Amino acid sequence: MRFPFWRSKREEELEKEMTSHIEMSVEDRIDRGEMPADAVVCARRQLGNAGHIKEITRNEWGWMWVERLGRMCDMAPEF
């Protein structure tokens, strides 16, 4: 079972959204006097674990059960 085409579009939008938040945070930090390299590190740290955030967001989309069902069907033995 393969994901519908909208899944990749949503993933792309999620990535853009997270990148946008980091960029805004970096700009704010630089405006407050932080060095650019430090601002990037601190902005990423403030955002948190990006992989975990993405996983939570995917679960909130409400279609994870379809993905899990597809995986279960792929692993099911054939008779």
N, CA, C and O atoms as a Maestro MAE file, in Angstrom:
{
 s_m_m2io_version
 :::
 2.0.0
}

f_m_ct {
 s_m_title
 :::
 protein
 m_atom[316] {
  # First column is atom index #
  i_m_mmod_type
  r_m_x_coord
  r_m_y_coord
  r_m_z_coord
  i_m_residue_number
  s_m_chain_name
  s_m_pdb_residue_name
  s_m_pdb_atom_name
  i_m_atomic_number
  :::
  1 25 0.849 -1.178 0.000 1 A "MET " " N  " 7
  2 3 0.000 0.000 0.000 1 A "MET " " CA " 6
  3 2 0.893 1.240 0.000 1 A "MET " " C  " 6
  4 15 1.790 1.368 0.834 1 A "MET " " O  " 8
  5 25 0.651 2.112 -0.903 2 A "ARG " " N  " 7
  6 3 1.439 3.328 -1.013 2 A "ARG " " CA " 6
  7 2 0.599 4.524 -0.562 2 A "ARG " " C  " 6
  8 15 -0.630 4.525 -0.636 2 A "ARG " " O  " 8
  9 25 1.317 5.530 -0.096 3 A "PHE " " N  " 7
  10 3 0.623 6.719 0.383 3 A "PHE " " CA " 6
  11 2 0.041 7.496 -0.791 3 A "PHE " " C  " 6
  12 15 0.632 7.540 -1.871 3 A "PHE " " O  " 8
  13 25 -1.093 8.092 -0.578 4 A "PRO " " N  " 7
  14 3 -1.645 8.952 -1.626 4 A "PRO " " CA " 6
  15 2 -0.718 10.138 -1.880 4 A "PRO " " C  " 6
  16 15 0.117 10.484 -1.045 4 A "PRO " " O  " 8
  17 25 -0.886 10.754 -3.055 5 A "PHE " " N  " 7
  18 3 -0.006 11.855 -3.435 5 A "PHE " " CA " 6
  19 2 -0.082 13.029 -2.457 5 A "PHE " " C  " 6
  20 15 0.889 13.769 -2.302 5 A "PHE " " O  " 8
  21 25 -1.226 13.203 -1.801 6 A "TRP " " N  " 7
  22 3 -1.367 14.328 -0.875 6 A "TRP " " CA " 6
  23 2 -0.459 14.191 0.331 6 A "TRP " " C  " 6
  24 15 -0.126 15.183 0.979 6 A "TRP " " O  " 8
  25 25 -0.066 12.990 0.631 7 A "ARG " " N  " 7
  26 3 0.803 12.774 1.791 7 A "ARG " " CA " 6
  27 2 2.141 13.491 1.599 7 A "ARG " " C  " 6
  28 15 2.632 14.149 2.516 7 A "ARG " " O  " 8
  29 25 2.721 13.363 0.421 8 A "SER " " N  " 7
  30 3 4.011 14.021 0.183 8 A "SER " " CA " 6
  31 2 3.850 15.538 0.175 8 A "SER " " C  " 6
  32 15 4.757 16.258 0.593 8 A "SER " " O  " 8
  33 25 2.716 16.024 -0.292 9 A "LYS " " N  " 7
  34 3 2.466 17.464 -0.275 9 A "LYS " " CA " 6
  35 2 2.372 17.965 1.164 9 A "LYS " " C  " 6
  36 15 2.914 19.021 1.489 9 A "LYS " " O  " 8
  37 25 1.700 17.228 2.010 10 A "ARG " " N  " 7
  38 3 1.593 17.622 3.417 10 A "ARG " " CA " 6
  39 2 2.950 17.573 4.104 10 A "ARG " " C  " 6
  40 15 3.267 18.437 4.922 10 A "ARG " " O  " 8
  41 25 3.745 16.570 3.777 11 A "GLU " " N  " 7
  42 3 5.093 16.472 4.342 11 A "GLU " " CA " 6
  43 2 5.932 17.684 3.928 11 A "GLU " " C  " 6
  44 15 6.673 18.250 4.731 11 A "GLU " " O  " 8
  45 25 5.797 18.059 2.676 12 A "GLU " " N  " 7
  46 3 6.519 19.216 2.151 12 A "GLU " " CA " 6
  47 2 6.090 20.493 2.883 12 A "GLU " " C  " 6
  48 15 6.931 21.309 3.260 12 A "GLU " " O  " 8
  49 25 4.788 20.659 3.080 13 A "GLU " " N  " 7
  50 3 4.271 21.827 3.789 13 A "GLU " " CA " 6
  51 2 4.748 21.842 5.243 13 A "GLU " " C  " 6
  52 15 5.070 22.902 5.779 13 A "GLU " " O  " 8
  53 25 4.794 20.687 5.872 14 A "LEU " " N  " 7
  54 3 5.269 20.594 7.251 14 A "LEU " " CA " 6
  55 2 6.736 21.013 7.332 14 A "LEU " " C  " 6
  56 15 7.125 21.756 8.233 14 A "LEU " " O  " 8
  57 25 7.531 20.542 6.407 15 A "GLU " " N  " 7
  58 3 8.953 20.894 6.377 15 A "GLU " " CA " 6
  59 2 9.127 22.402 6.194 15 A "GLU " " C  " 6
  60 15 9.945 23.022 6.874 15 A "GLU " " O  " 8
  61 25 8.360 22.992 5.275 16 A "LYS " " N  " 7
  62 3 8.437 24.437 5.043 16 A "LYS " " CA " 6
  63 2 8.027 25.208 6.293 16 A "LYS " " C  " 6
  64 15 8.650 26.212 6.638 16 A "LYS " " O  " 8
  65 25 6.995 24.747 6.961 17 A "GLU " " N  " 7
  66 3 6.515 25.414 8.176 17 A "GLU " " CA " 6
  67 2 7.577 25.391 9.278 17 A "GLU " " C  " 6
  68 15 7.819 26.402 9.936 17 A "GLU " " O  " 8
  69 25 8.194 24.251 9.467 18 A "MET " " N  " 7
  70 3 9.229 24.148 10.502 18 A "MET " " CA " 6
  71 2 10.439 25.014 10.146 18 A "MET " " C  " 6
  72 15 11.009 25.674 11.014 18 A "MET " " O  " 8
  73 25 10.822 25.009 8.887 19 A "THR " " N  " 7
  74 3 11.938 25.836 8.432 19 A "THR " " CA " 6
  75 2 11.620 27.309 8.647 19 A "THR " " C  " 6
  76 15 12.478 28.078 9.081 19 A "THR " " O  " 8
  77 25 10.405 27.695 8.347 20 A "SER " " N  " 7
  78 3 9.977 29.077 8.521 20 A "SER " " CA " 6
  79 2 10.076 29.508 9.986 20 A "SER " " C  " 6
  80 15 10.530 30.613 10.281 20 A "SER " " O  " 8
  81 25 9.653 28.638 10.897 21 A "HIS " " N  " 7
  82 3 9.737 28.960 12.328 21 A "HIS " " CA " 6
  83 2 11.190 29.138 12.768 21 A "HIS " " C  " 6
  84 15 11.510 30.051 13.529 21 A "HIS " " O  " 8
  85 25 12.045 28.275 12.290 22 A "ILE " " N  " 7
  86 3 13.471 28.388 12.644 22 A "ILE " " CA " 6
  87 2 14.041 29.695 12.094 22 A "ILE " " C  " 6
  88 15 14.752 30.412 12.798 22 A "ILE " " O  " 8
  89 25 13.725 30.001 10.832 23 A "GLU " " N  " 7
  90 3 14.251 31.218 10.217 23 A "GLU " " CA " 6
  91 2 13.781 32.471 10.969 23 A "GLU " " C  " 6
  92 15 14.565 33.396 11.183 23 A "GLU " " O  " 8
  93 25 12.513 32.500 11.365 24 A "MET " " N  " 7
  94 3 12.002 33.656 12.114 24 A "MET " " CA " 6
  95 2 12.705 33.782 13.460 24 A "MET " " C  " 6
  96 15 13.043 34.883 13.894 24 A "MET " " O  " 8
  97 25 12.920 32.652 14.112 25 A "SER " " N  " 7
  98 3 13.602 32.673 15.399 25 A "SER " " CA " 6
  99 2 15.042 33.150 15.242 25 A "SER " " C  " 6
  100 15 15.538 33.921 16.064 25 A "SER " " O  " 8
  101 25 15.708 32.695 14.194 26 A "VAL " " N  " 7
  102 3 17.089 33.110 13.936 26 A "VAL " " CA " 6
  103 2 17.136 34.618 13.709 26 A "VAL " " C  " 6
  104 15 17.994 35.302 14.267 26 A "VAL " " O  " 8
  105 25 16.226 35.138 12.899 27 A "GLU " " N  " 7
  106 3 16.193 36.578 12.635 27 A "GLU " " CA " 6
  107 2 15.979 37.370 13.926 27 A "GLU " " C  " 6
  108 15 16.654 38.372 14.163 27 A "GLU " " O  " 8
  109 25 15.049 36.923 14.749 28 A "ASP " " N  " 7
  110 3 14.796 37.603 16.022 28 A "ASP " " CA " 6
  111 2 16.043 37.606 16.903 28 A "ASP " " C  " 6
  112 15 16.382 38.617 17.518 28 A "ASP " " O  " 8
  113 25 16.707 36.480 16.951 29 A "ARG " " N  " 7
  114 3 17.899 36.371 17.794 29 A "ARG " " CA " 6
  115 2 19.032 37.261 17.278 29 A "ARG " " C  " 6
  116 15 19.732 37.900 18.064 29 A "ARG " " O  " 8
  117 25 19.206 37.299 15.978 30 A "ILE " " N  " 7
  118 3 20.245 38.159 15.399 30 A "ILE " " CA " 6
  119 2 19.913 39.624 15.676 30 A "ILE " " C  " 6
  120 15 20.798 40.416 15.997 30 A "ILE " " O  " 8
  121 25 18.631 39.979 15.549 31 A "ASP " " N  " 7
  122 3 18.207 41.354 15.844 31 A "ASP " " CA " 6
  123 2 18.491 41.736 17.294 31 A "ASP " " C  " 6
  124 15 18.715 42.906 17.602 31 A "ASP " " O  " 8
  125 25 18.480 40.742 18.180 32 A "ARG " " N  " 7
  126 3 18.760 41.004 19.597 32 A "ARG " " CA " 6
  127 2 20.253 40.952 19.909 32 A "ARG " " C  " 6
  128 15 20.657 41.140 21.056 32 A "ARG " " O  " 8
  129 25 21.071 40.698 18.887 33 A "GLY " " N  " 7
  130 3 22.512 40.791 19.077 33 A "GLY " " CA " 6
  131 2 23.279 39.483 19.105 33 A "GLY " " C  " 6
  132 15 24.490 39.495 19.330 33 A "GLY " " O  " 8
  133 25 22.620 38.359 18.885 34 A "GLU " " N  " 7
  134 3 23.343 37.083 18.873 34 A "GLU " " CA " 6
  135 2 24.133 36.946 17.576 34 A "GLU " " C  " 6
  136 15 23.764 37.501 16.541 34 A "GLU " " O  " 8
  137 25 25.204 36.210 17.655 35 A "MET " " N  " 7
  138 3 25.970 35.889 16.447 35 A "MET " " CA " 6
  139 2 25.132 34.941 15.589 35 A "MET " " C  " 6
  140 15 24.418 34.098 16.133 35 A "MET " " O  " 8
  141 25 25.202 35.059 14.265 36 A "PRO " " N  " 7
  142 3 24.363 34.217 13.395 36 A "PRO " " CA " 6
  143 2 24.499 32.713 13.650 36 A "PRO " " C  " 6
  144 15 23.495 32.002 13.678 36 A "PRO " " O  " 8
  145 25 25.704 32.233 13.833 37 A "ALA " " N  " 7
  146 3 25.892 30.788 14.069 37 A "ALA " " CA " 6
  147 2 25.239 30.362 15.378 37 A "ALA " " C  " 6
  148 15 24.599 29.314 15.453 37 A "ALA " " O  " 8
  149 25 25.407 31.186 16.407 38 A "ASP " " N  " 7
  150 3 24.785 30.880 17.699 38 A "ASP " " CA " 6
  151 2 23.271 30.954 17.605 38 A "ASP " " C  " 6
  152 15 22.563 30.161 18.227 38 A "ASP " " O  " 8
  153 25 22.776 31.908 16.825 39 A "ALA " " N  " 7
  154 3 21.329 32.073 16.668 39 A "ALA " " CA " 6
  155 2 20.695 30.839 16.037 39 A "ALA " " C  " 6
  156 15 19.608 30.422 16.435 39 A "ALA " " O  " 8
  157 25 21.370 30.259 15.060 40 A "VAL " " N  " 7
  158 3 20.843 29.054 14.399 40 A "VAL " " CA " 6
  159 2 20.791 27.889 15.385 40 A "VAL " " C  " 6
  160 15 19.784 27.187 15.477 40 A "VAL " " O  " 8
  161 25 21.877 27.693 16.115 41 A "VAL " " N  " 7
  162 3 21.935 26.594 17.077 41 A "VAL " " CA " 6
  163 2 20.846 26.750 18.144 41 A "VAL " " C  " 6
  164 15 20.148 25.792 18.475 41 A "VAL " " O  " 8
  165 25 20.713 27.956 18.671 42 A "CYS " " N  " 7
  166 3 19.717 28.197 19.721 42 A "CYS " " CA " 6
  167 2 18.293 28.066 19.189 42 A "CYS " " C  " 6
  168 15 17.414 27.559 19.886 42 A "CYS " " O  " 8
  169 25 18.063 28.516 17.968 43 A "ALA " " N  " 7
  170 3 16.720 28.412 17.380 43 A "ALA " " CA " 6
  171 2 16.330 26.953 17.194 43 A "ALA " " C  " 6
  172 15 15.197 26.571 17.487 43 A "ALA " " O  " 8
  173 25 17.254 26.142 16.713 44 A "ARG " " N  " 7
  174 3 16.971 24.713 16.546 44 A "ARG " " CA " 6
  175 2 16.753 24.026 17.891 44 A "ARG " " C  " 6
  176 15 15.885 23.164 18.027 44 A "ARG " " O  " 8
  177 25 17.535 24.410 18.860 45 A "ARG " " N  " 7
  178 3 17.383 23.834 20.201 45 A "ARG " " CA " 6
  179 2 16.031 24.228 20.795 45 A "ARG " " C  " 6
  180 15 15.362 23.412 21.429 45 A "ARG " " O  " 8
  181 25 15.639 25.478 20.586 46 A "GLN " " N  " 7
  182 3 14.369 25.954 21.117 46 A "GLN " " CA " 6
  183 2 13.192 25.222 20.463 46 A "GLN " " C  " 6
  184 15 12.209 24.898 21.129 46 A "GLN " " O  " 8
  185 25 13.298 24.967 19.165 47 A "LEU " " N  " 7
  186 3 12.233 24.240 18.470 47 A "LEU " " CA " 6
  187 2 12.084 22.842 19.053 47 A "LEU " " C  " 6
  188 15 10.967 22.369 19.259 47 A "LEU " " O  " 8
  189 25 13.187 22.191 19.315 48 A "GLY " " N  " 7
  190 3 13.145 20.853 19.885 48 A "GLY " " CA " 6
  191 2 13.443 19.787 18.850 48 A "GLY " " C  " 6
  192 15 13.991 20.070 17.785 48 A "GLY " " O  " 8
  193 25 13.081 18.573 19.174 49 A "ASN " " N  " 7
  194 3 13.351 17.417 18.330 49 A "ASN " " CA " 6
  195 2 12.436 17.459 17.107 49 A "ASN " " C  " 6
  196 15 11.244 17.171 17.205 49 A "ASN " " O  " 8
  197 25 12.999 17.818 15.967 50 A "ALA " " N  " 7
  198 3 12.212 17.984 14.744 50 A "ALA " " CA " 6
  199 2 11.528 16.680 14.323 50 A "ALA " " C  " 6
  200 15 10.382 16.700 13.873 50 A "ALA " " O  " 8
  201 25 12.210 15.570 14.463 51 A "GLY " " N  " 7
  202 3 11.611 14.283 14.109 51 A "GLY " " CA " 6
  203 2 10.400 13.962 14.961 51 A "GLY " " C  " 6
  204 15 9.394 13.456 14.464 51 A "GLY " " O  " 8
  205 25 10.501 14.257 16.238 52 A "HIS " " N  " 7
  206 3 9.390 14.015 17.155 52 A "HIS " " CA " 6
  207 2 8.206 14.931 16.832 52 A "HIS " " C  " 6
  208 15 7.054 14.496 16.855 52 A "HIS " " O  " 8
  209 25 8.491 16.182 16.536 53 A "ILE " " N  " 7
  210 3 7.436 17.131 16.172 53 A "ILE " " CA " 6
  211 2 6.717 16.666 14.914 53 A "ILE " " C  " 6
  212 15 5.490 16.732 14.835 53 A "ILE " " O  " 8
  213 25 7.474 16.197 13.936 54 A "LYS " " N  " 7
  214 3 6.863 15.711 12.696 54 A "LYS " " CA " 6
  215 2 5.974 14.496 12.969 54 A "LYS " " C  " 6
  216 15 4.878 14.388 12.420 54 A "LYS " " O  " 8
  217 25 6.445 13.599 13.804 55 A "GLU " " N  " 7
  218 3 5.671 12.400 14.119 55 A "GLU " " CA " 6
  219 2 4.353 12.758 14.816 55 A "GLU " " C  " 6
  220 15 3.299 12.209 14.494 55 A "GLU " " O  " 8
  221 25 4.429 13.671 15.756 56 A "ILE " " N  " 7
  222 3 3.216 14.117 16.451 56 A "ILE " " CA " 6
  223 2 2.243 14.752 15.459 56 A "ILE " " C  " 6
  224 15 1.039 14.501 15.507 56 A "ILE " " O  " 8
  225 25 2.776 15.570 14.567 57 A "THR " " N  " 7
  226 3 1.929 16.233 13.574 57 A "THR " " CA " 6
  227 2 1.273 15.210 12.660 57 A "THR " " C  " 6
  228 15 0.084 15.318 12.362 57 A "THR " " O  " 8
  229 25 2.029 14.227 12.214 58 A "ARG " " N  " 7
  230 3 1.447 13.174 11.354 58 A "ARG " " CA " 6
  231 2 0.321 12.446 12.082 58 A "ARG " " C  " 6
  232 15 -0.720 12.152 11.494 58 A "ARG " " O  " 8
  233 25 0.532 12.162 13.346 59 A "ASN " " N  " 7
  234 3 -0.518 11.497 14.124 59 A "ASN " " CA " 6
  235 2 -1.768 12.361 14.213 59 A "ASN " " C  " 6
  236 15 -2.887 11.847 14.185 59 A "ASN " " O  " 8
  237 25 -1.581 13.660 14.320 60 A "GLU " " N  " 7
  238 3 -2.720 14.575 14.396 60 A "GLU " " CA " 6
  239 2 -3.474 14.656 13.071 60 A "GLU " " C  " 6
  240 15 -4.659 14.987 13.056 60 A "GLU " " O  " 8
  241 25 -2.803 14.360 11.967 61 A "TRP " " N  " 7
  242 3 -3.486 14.378 10.680 61 A "TRP " " CA " 6
  243 2 -4.583 13.328 10.636 61 A "TRP " " C  " 6
  244 15 -5.534 13.447 9.864 61 A "TRP " " O  " 8
  245 25 -4.451 12.309 11.454 62 A "GLY " " N  " 7
  246 3 -5.514 11.327 11.571 62 A "GLY " " CA " 6
  247 2 -5.472 10.181 10.585 62 A "GLY " " C  " 6
  248 15 -6.401 9.374 10.547 62 A "GLY " " O  " 8
  249 25 -4.438 10.085 9.797 63 A "TRP " " N  " 7
  250 3 -4.370 9.012 8.807 63 A "TRP " " CA " 6
  251 2 -3.308 7.983 9.134 63 A "TRP " " C  " 6
  252 15 -3.023 7.112 8.312 63 A "TRP " " O  " 8
  253 25 -2.722 8.064 10.306 64 A "MET " " N  " 7
  254 3 -1.686 7.107 10.671 64 A "MET " " CA " 6
  255 2 -2.227 5.687 10.716 64 A "MET " " C  " 6
  256 15 -1.493 4.738 10.438 64 A "MET " " O  " 8
  257 25 -3.496 5.526 11.063 65 A "TRP " " N  " 7
  258 3 -4.063 4.183 11.121 65 A "TRP " " CA " 6
  259 2 -4.056 3.538 9.745 65 A "TRP " " C  " 6
  260 15 -3.927 2.318 9.640 65 A "TRP " " O  " 8
  261 25 -4.192 4.332 8.687 66 A "VAL " " N  " 7
  262 3 -4.144 3.789 7.333 66 A "VAL " " CA " 6
  263 2 -2.737 3.285 7.029 66 A "VAL " " C  " 6
  264 15 -2.555 2.214 6.451 66 A "VAL " " O  " 8
  265 25 -1.753 4.074 7.430 67 A "GLU " " N  " 7
  266 3 -0.361 3.670 7.225 67 A "GLU " " CA " 6
  267 2 -0.058 2.379 7.978 67 A "GLU " " C  " 6
  268 15 0.546 1.458 7.427 67 A "GLU " " O  " 8
  269 25 -0.478 2.318 9.235 68 A "ARG " " N  " 7
  270 3 -0.228 1.117 10.036 68 A "ARG " " CA " 6
  271 2 -0.928 -0.098 9.444 68 A "ARG " " C  " 6
  272 15 -0.358 -1.189 9.409 68 A "ARG " " O  " 8
  273 25 -2.151 0.082 8.983 69 A "LEU " " N  " 7
  274 3 -2.886 -1.017 8.357 69 A "LEU " " CA " 6
  275 2 -2.158 -1.495 7.112 69 A "LEU " " C  " 6
  276 15 -2.052 -2.697 6.869 69 A "LEU " " O  " 8
  277 25 -1.662 -0.560 6.331 70 A "GLY " " N  " 7
  278 3 -0.906 -0.924 5.131 70 A "GLY " " CA " 6
  279 2 0.336 -1.718 5.460 70 A "GLY " " C  " 6
  280 15 0.660 -2.689 4.776 70 A "GLY " " O  " 8
  281 25 1.027 -1.311 6.498 71 A "ARG " " N  " 7
  282 3 2.226 -2.045 6.918 71 A "ARG " " CA " 6
  283 2 1.858 -3.440 7.396 71 A "ARG " " C  " 6
  284 15 2.549 -4.413 7.094 71 A "ARG " " O  " 8
  285 25 0.761 -3.530 8.148 72 A "MET " " N  " 7
  286 3 0.334 -4.834 8.649 72 A "MET " " CA " 6
  287 2 -0.031 -5.759 7.488 72 A "MET " " C  " 6
  288 15 0.279 -6.950 7.514 72 A "MET " " O  " 8
  289 25 -0.685 -5.210 6.481 73 A "CYS " " N  " 7
  290 3 -1.075 -6.025 5.330 73 A "CYS " " CA " 6
  291 2 0.154 -6.475 4.542 73 A "CYS " " C  " 6
  292 15 0.193 -7.593 4.028 73 A "CYS " " O  " 8
  293 25 1.152 -5.605 4.451 74 A "ASP " " N  " 7
  294 3 2.392 -5.980 3.754 74 A "ASP " " CA " 6
  295 2 3.138 -7.079 4.499 74 A "ASP " " C  " 6
  296 15 3.826 -7.891 3.880 74 A "ASP " " O  " 8
  297 25 3.007 -7.112 5.825 75 A "MET " " N  " 7
  298 3 3.723 -8.110 6.629 75 A "MET " " CA " 6
  299 2 2.912 -9.380 6.835 75 A "MET " " C  " 6
  300 15 3.444 -10.388 7.299 75 A "MET " " O  " 8
  301 25 1.646 -9.340 6.499 76 A "ALA " " N  " 7
  302 3 0.788 -10.505 6.740 76 A "ALA " " CA " 6
  303 2 1.214 -11.670 5.846 76 A "ALA " " C  " 6
  304 15 1.506 -11.471 4.666 76 A "ALA " " O  " 8
  305 25 1.250 -12.867 6.394 77 A "PRO " " N  " 7
  306 3 1.634 -14.016 5.570 77 A "PRO " " CA " 6
  307 2 0.543 -14.311 4.528 77 A "PRO " " C  " 6
  308 15 -0.652 -14.159 4.782 77 A "PRO " " O  " 8
  309 25 0.997 -14.727 3.374 78 A "GLU " " N  " 7
  310 3 0.050 -15.081 2.315 78 A "GLU " " CA " 6
  311 2 -0.227 -16.570 2.369 78 A "GLU " " C  " 6
  312 15 0.689 -17.370 2.554 78 A "GLU " " O  " 8
  313 25 -1.473 -16.939 2.212 79 A "PHE " " N  " 7
  314 3 -1.868 -18.343 2.267 79 A "PHE " " CA " 6
  315 2 -2.239 -18.848 0.900 79 A "PHE " " C  " 6
  316 15 -2.600 -20.015 0.750 79 A "PHE " " O  " 8
  :::
 }
 m_bond[315] {
  # First column is bond index #
  i_m_from
  i_m_to
  i_m_order
  :::
  1 1 2 1
  2 2 3 1
  3 3 4 2
  4 3 5 1
  5 5 6 1
  6 6 7 1
  7 7 8 2
  8 7 9 1
  9 9 10 1
  10 10 11 1
  11 11 12 2
  12 11 13 1
  13 13 14 1
  14 14 15 1
  15 15 16 2
  16 15 17 1
  17 17 18 1
  18 18 19 1
  19 19 20 2
  20 19 21 1
  21 21 22 1
  22 22 23 1
  23 23 24 2
  24 23 25 1
  25 25 26 1
  26 26 27 1
  27 27 28 2
  28 27 29 1
  29 29 30 1
  30 30 31 1
  31 31 32 2
  32 31 33 1
  33 33 34 1
  34 34 35 1
  35 35 36 2
  36 35 37 1
  37 37 38 1
  38 38 39 1
  39 39 40 2
  40 39 41 1
  41 41 42 1
  42 42 43 1
  43 43 44 2
  44 43 45 1
  45 45 46 1
  46 46 47 1
  47 47 48 2
  48 47 49 1
  49 49 50 1
  50 50 51 1
  51 51 52 2
  52 51 53 1
  53 53 54 1
  54 54 55 1
  55 55 56 2
  56 55 57 1
  57 57 58 1
  58 58 59 1
  59 59 60 2
  60 59 61 1
  61 61 62 1
  62 62 63 1
  63 63 64 2
  64 63 65 1
  65 65 66 1
  66 66 67 1
  67 67 68 2
  68 67 69 1
  69 69 70 1
  70 70 71 1
  71 71 72 2
  72 71 73 1
  73 73 74 1
  74 74 75 1
  75 75 76 2
  76 75 77 1
  77 77 78 1
  78 78 79 1
  79 79 80 2
  80 79 81 1
  81 81 82 1
  82 82 83 1
  83 83 84 2
  84 83 85 1
  85 85 86 1
  86 86 87 1
  87 87 88 2
  88 87 89 1
  89 89 90 1
  90 90 91 1
  91 91 92 2
  92 91 93 1
  93 93 94 1
  94 94 95 1
  95 95 96 2
  96 95 97 1
  97 97 98 1
  98 98 99 1
  99 99 100 2
  100 99 101 1
  101 101 102 1
  102 102 103 1
  103 103 104 2
  104 103 105 1
  105 105 106 1
  106 106 107 1
  107 107 108 2
  108 107 109 1
  109 109 110 1
  110 110 111 1
  111 111 112 2
  112 111 113 1
  113 113 114 1
  114 114 115 1
  115 115 116 2
  116 115 117 1
  117 117 118 1
  118 118 119 1
  119 119 120 2
  120 119 121 1
  121 121 122 1
  122 122 123 1
  123 123 124 2
  124 123 125 1
  125 125 126 1
  126 126 127 1
  127 127 128 2
  128 127 129 1
  129 129 130 1
  130 130 131 1
  131 131 132 2
  132 131 133 1
  133 133 134 1
  134 134 135 1
  135 135 136 2
  136 135 137 1
  137 137 138 1
  138 138 139 1
  139 139 140 2
  140 139 141 1
  141 141 142 1
  142 142 143 1
  143 143 144 2
  144 143 145 1
  145 145 146 1
  146 146 147 1
  147 147 148 2
  148 147 149 1
  149 149 150 1
  150 150 151 1
  151 151 152 2
  152 151 153 1
  153 153 154 1
  154 154 155 1
  155 155 156 2
  156 155 157 1
  157 157 158 1
  158 158 159 1
  159 159 160 2
  160 159 161 1
  161 161 162 1
  162 162 163 1
  163 163 164 2
  164 163 165 1
  165 165 166 1
  166 166 167 1
  167 167 168 2
  168 167 169 1
  169 169 170 1
  170 170 171 1
  171 171 172 2
  172 171 173 1
  173 173 174 1
  174 174 175 1
  175 175 176 2
  176 175 177 1
  177 177 178 1
  178 178 179 1
  179 179 180 2
  180 179 181 1
  181 181 182 1
  182 182 183 1
  183 183 184 2
  184 183 185 1
  185 185 186 1
  186 186 187 1
  187 187 188 2
  188 187 189 1
  189 189 190 1
  190 190 191 1
  191 191 192 2
  192 191 193 1
  193 193 194 1
  194 194 195 1
  195 195 196 2
  196 195 197 1
  197 197 198 1
  198 198 199 1
  199 199 200 2
  200 199 201 1
  201 201 202 1
  202 202 203 1
  203 203 204 2
  204 203 205 1
  205 205 206 1
  206 206 207 1
  207 207 208 2
  208 207 209 1
  209 209 210 1
  210 210 211 1
  211 211 212 2
  212 211 213 1
  213 213 214 1
  214 214 215 1
  215 215 216 2
  216 215 217 1
  217 217 218 1
  218 218 219 1
  219 219 220 2
  220 219 221 1
  221 221 222 1
  222 222 223 1
  223 223 224 2
  224 223 225 1
  225 225 226 1
  226 226 227 1
  227 227 228 2
  228 227 229 1
  229 229 230 1
  230 230 231 1
  231 231 232 2
  232 231 233 1
  233 233 234 1
  234 234 235 1
  235 235 236 2
  236 235 237 1
  237 237 238 1
  238 238 239 1
  239 239 240 2
  240 239 241 1
  241 241 242 1
  242 242 243 1
  243 243 244 2
  244 243 245 1
  245 245 246 1
  246 246 247 1
  247 247 248 2
  248 247 249 1
  249 249 250 1
  250 250 251 1
  251 251 252 2
  252 251 253 1
  253 253 254 1
  254 254 255 1
  255 255 256 2
  256 255 257 1
  257 257 258 1
  258 258 259 1
  259 259 260 2
  260 259 261 1
  261 261 262 1
  262 262 263 1
  263 263 264 2
  264 263 265 1
  265 265 266 1
  266 266 267 1
  267 267 268 2
  268 267 269 1
  269 269 270 1
  270 270 271 1
  271 271 272 2
  272 271 273 1
  273 273 274 1
  274 274 275 1
  275 275 276 2
  276 275 277 1
  277 277 278 1
  278 278 279 1
  279 279 280 2
  280 279 281 1
  281 281 282 1
  282 282 283 1
  283 283 284 2
  284 283 285 1
  285 285 286 1
  286 286 287 1
  287 287 288 2
  288 287 289 1
  289 289 290 1
  290 290 291 1
  291 291 292 2
  292 291 293 1
  293 293 294 1
  294 294 295 1
  295 295 296 2
  296 295 297 1
  297 297 298 1
  298 298 299 1
  299 299 300 2
  300 299 301 1
  301 301 302 1
  302 302 303 1
  303 303 304 2
  304 303 305 1
  305 305 306 1
  306 306 307 1
  307 307 308 2
  308 307 309 1
  309 309 310 1
  310 310 311 1
  311 311 312 2
  312 311 313 1
  313 313 314 1
  314 314 315 1
  315 315 316 2
  :::
 }
}
